[in-house]
Amino acid sequence: MKKISASNGSFYILLAALLFSSGGLLIKLIPWNPVAINGARNIFAVVVTYFYIKKLGHKIVVNVPVILCACAVAATCIMYSIAAKLTTAANAIVLQYTSPIFIILFMWIFFKQKPHRLDLITCFVVSCGIVCFFLESLSPSGTVGNLLALLSGVTYACVFMANMFKGSDSLSIYLFSQIIGAVVGLPFLMIQTNITAASLGAVAFMGLIQVGLAYMFMSKGLATTPPVTASILCMLEPILNPMWVAVFYGEKMTALPLLGCFIVLISVAVYNVLTQLRVKKSNVP
């Protein structure tokens, strides 16, 4: 397999984030139970991921770290799907993107890796940007949705840490997480009565592209991208996600969220440049 450079790894992470960002809009548009939506898209995603693994000649790994991480990834998708129905797309995605905080905490606890000053500063600045972006949307309503979205931020940390656990394998994790999501969603899918060609086309797109292809890119990117870096690069998703919903679903954005968009994008760009410079400097003999 062709070796992926650190810069290419970052590019793949950004591509994954771009595809992920369409999820909020599609979940809003499909008139199904959110668990059914997640189950249906994962049926398609399983096919894509399985054949991709076979094409690579990659061995499917089954062990405790893989299954535990797969459960975490599946829980992330299920909780986010429900949250996106119960609260605004902005609320759901911003609360999920508290994940960098949990990554830093988990890396410190489980791997004894203290965060760099740049990681901490960037997390703080990005958090400020996200607060600006969603400040006008956050409200006491949709408490259950907000809580589920926040919990999905905890489990979402495992997506970026998939390669950190001994014996783990990111492709196997994604495959089994999709199988779990499909199985959990199947009973809800079977009782749906408003199945149309449009809704089937939407879940097919979600499964093949928004989940299947996105996780291929994520797997490639995580091969050379540290977890905290990957999670910060994926901040592109919480910017684009509510933008698509605003344009095509009518959840409006005002000046304050746009300011947050600017802060986050600039922070991500500066962080990526400084990280690459730090890596190059450490590799200089």
N, C-alpha and C positions, 0 to 999 in steps of 0.2 A: 504494500500500500504506500502511496506517495506521502512523504512526510509533510505535515502541515506546519508552517511557520507561525510564530506568535502573532504577527500582524494579520495573517490569514485567519487565524483562530478568532481574533476579535471581529473580523468581517463576518464570519459565519454566525457568531453570537448576535450581531446586529441584524442579520437577515432573519434569524429565528424570531427575534423580538418584533420585527416588522410583520411577520406572518401571525404571530401570537396576537398582535394588536387588533385583528379583525374579530376576535372571539366575542367581545362585549356586544358589538353591533348585531352579530348573527344570533346570539342568544336572545337579545331583545326582540328580534324580528320573527323568530320561529315560535309559533303559538303552542308550544308543548311544555310539559313538566320539565324543569331544568335537569333533573337526573336522567330523564329519557333522552334529552338532547345530548348530554354528555355520553350516555351509553351508545347512542346511534353513531356519533362521530367516531367513537373508539372502535366500533366494528370495522369501519373503513380504515382507520389508522392501523389496526392490527395487521391488516393485509399488506399495507405499504411497508411497515416496519419489518415484518417477517421476510418479505421478498428482498428487501434491502440487505438484511442480515445474511440471507442466503447468497446473494450476489457477491457480497464481500468475502464469503467463505468464513464468516465469523462464527465462532462456537457460542451457542446459547448457554449462559451460565446460570445455574440454579444453586443458590446457597442462602444463608441467613441474611447477609448484608444486602444482597440483590432483592430478596423478597420484602425486607423491611423498607428499603428505599422505594421499591415499587408501590408499596402500600401508601407511603408518604406522598408520592407523586400523584397517585390515584385520588387520595384524599384532597390534595390541592385542587385538582380539576373539578371534583364533585362539589366541594365547598364554594369554589369561585362561581361555578355555574348557578348554584342556588342563590348566592349573594347577589349576582348580577340581575336576578329577577326581583329580589326583595328590596334592593337599594339602587341608587344610581350607578351607572357604569363608572363614574369618577370615584365614588366612595369605594366600590368593590376593588378597583385596581390599585388605588393608592394604599389602602390598608394591606393588600397582598404584598405590595412592594416595601413593606417594612422588613422584608427578608434579609437585606444586607446587615441589619443590626443583629439578627439571629445568627447569620453566618459568622460574623466576627465573634459573637459569644460562643457558638459551638466550636469554632476553630480553636479558640482559646481553651475551652474546657476539655475537648476530646483529643486535640492534637497538640496542645501546648504551644500554639503559634500565636504570639502576640501581634496585634495589628500594627502596621506601619502608621506613622503619623499622617501620611498622605491619605491612607484608607479612612482614617477617622475624620479628617478634615472634609474629605469629599462626601462621606456619608452625611455629615452635618449639613453641608451646603446643599446637597441634593434633597435632604429632608426638608430644609427650609423652602426650597423651590417647590416641592410637592405640596407642602402645606399651603403655600400661596395659590398653587394651581387648583386645589380642591377646597379651599377654605369656605367658599360661598356655598358649596354643595353639602358639606358635612352638617348633619342635623340630628336631633334625638330620634327622629323617625327612622324606621328600618333598622332598629337596634339588632335584631337577630341577623339580618344581612350583614351589618357592619361587623358583628362579632365573628361570623363565619369567615368573612374576608380577612380579618385580622389573624384568625387561626390558620388560614391558608397561607399567610405570610410565614408562619413558623414552619409548616410542612414544605413550602416552596424553597426554603433554604436547602433542603435535601436534594433538589434538582441540581443545584450548582455544586453540591458536595458529593455527587454520585461517585466520582472517581477517587475520592479521598479514603474510602473505607477499604481495608485489606480484603482482597478477593472479589471486590465489586466490579461491575461491568455496566457502563451506562446504557448501551444498546439493549442489553437484557432487561435492565430496569425499566426502560421505556416500553418494551414489548409487554412485560408482565403487568405494568401499570395500566396499559391500554386494555389488556384482557380483563383485569379487575374492574375497570370502569365499564366495560361492555357488559359484564356479568351482572354488576350491581344495577345498571340501567335497564337491563332487558325486561324485568317485570313492569317497570314504569312505561317502557316503550310499547309493550303489548296491549296496554289499556288506552293508548292514544286513539282518538276517533277522527281527529282533523288532520289526517295524513294526506298531503297533496304533493304534486310534482315539484312545486316550488320549495316546500319544506324538506323534501327528500334531497333535492339538489343542493340546498343550503347545508344540510348535515353531511352530505358527501364531500362538499368543498372543505368543510371544517375537518373532516377525518383525513382526507387525502393531502390537503395543503396546510391548513391552519394548525393541525396537530402532527400528521405523519411527516411531511416534508420539513416542518419547523424543528421537530425533534432530531431529524437527521443532521440539520445544520447545527443544532445545539450540541449533539454528540461530537461532531467534528471540532467545533469551537472549544469545547471543554477539554479536549485532548491537550491543548497548549495554553489555555487561559485559566489563571487562578480563580477560585470561586468568588472572592470578593470583587475582583475585576469584572468577571462575567455578569454578576448580579447588577453592578453599576451600569455596565453597557446596556443591559436589558431594561434600564430605565426609559429607553425609547418607547417601550410598550405602554407604560402608563401615561405618556404624553399623547401618543397616537390613538390609543383606544377610545378615550372620550371625545377626541376630535371626530373620529368616524361616526360615533353615536350622535354628536352634535349636528353634523352635516346631514346624515341620512335618517336620523330618528327624531331630531328636534330638541335634544337636551342642549340648551344654549350655553355658550362660553362667553365670559366677559373679560374685562381688562386684567383683573387680578390673576385668573388662571393662565392667561397668555404670558404674564410676567413670569409665572412659575415655569412655564414651558421654556422660556428663554434661559432662566437660571439653570434648569436641569440639563438642557442640551449643551450649554457652554461648559458646565461642570464636567459632564461626561467626556466632552472633547478634550478638555485640558487634562483630565485625569488619565485618559488613554495615552496622550502624548507623553506626559511625564512618566507614566509607568513603562512605556516602551524605552524611553531614554534611560531609566533606571536599570532595566534589564540589560540593555546594550552596554551600559557602563560597568555592570557587574561581570559581564562576559569578556571585558577587555583585559588581556593578560598584563 
